[in-house]
Amino acid sequence: MKAQEREKLLEALQARFEKHMHRHQAIAWAGVRSRLEAHPGALKSLREMEATGGEPDVIGRDEKTGLLTFCDCSAETPAGRRSLCYDREALDARKEHKPESSAVEMAAAMGIELLTEAQYRALQTLGEFDLKTSSWIRTPPEIRALGGALFGDRRYGRVFVYHNGAQSYYAARGLRGALRV
């Protein structure tokens, strides 16, 4: 990443960080920036999150390790990461009308992870997300082995986690990701 591009990304992240302090109380931007500058791979992932409409922001810090968690905080599932089935197995199982990719593969290519159900519910305590869209979440192996996958959204003032066939995809369903730095 070129220095000018890196600086522009850091400025965007800082502006979002300062605008939404309720997401990361007791975390200072100087420490965030220092950690990001020490991990250029994380900046590449954050650039991808930003470029696909994720509006990444810090949502927590692990007290034991000091690792920061960034998450997609766009109001709706990032526009550049929609119309995806769950994983490669699901994509391969589709006979026709295959989507471009899968949520699991796209997250891996970006260097991020799908949110767990707990992470998705925790994110929803920081704002109202996915009022019109839904997001695939990390599915336990026992559910995936039966052909299903989980997704979440917010409707009627509540957060819901549902199931669907992993091979399904919808224009309004995609992935939110998390990155630990």
Secondary structure as UniProt FT lines:
FT   HELIX           3..19
FT   HELIX           21..23
FT   TURN            25..26
FT   HELIX           29..37
FT   HELIX           40..51
FT   TURN            52..53
FT   STRAND          56..61
FT   TURN            63..65
FT   STRAND          68..72
FT   HELIX           79..81
FT   HELIX           88..93
FT   HELIX           103..110
FT   STRAND          113..114
FT   HELIX           117..124
FT   STRAND          134..137
FT   HELIX           141..144
FT   TURN            145..147
FT   STRAND          148..155
FT   TURN            156..157
FT   STRAND          158..165
FT   TURN            166..167
FT   TURN            171..172
FT   STRAND          173..175
FT   STRAND          177..180
//
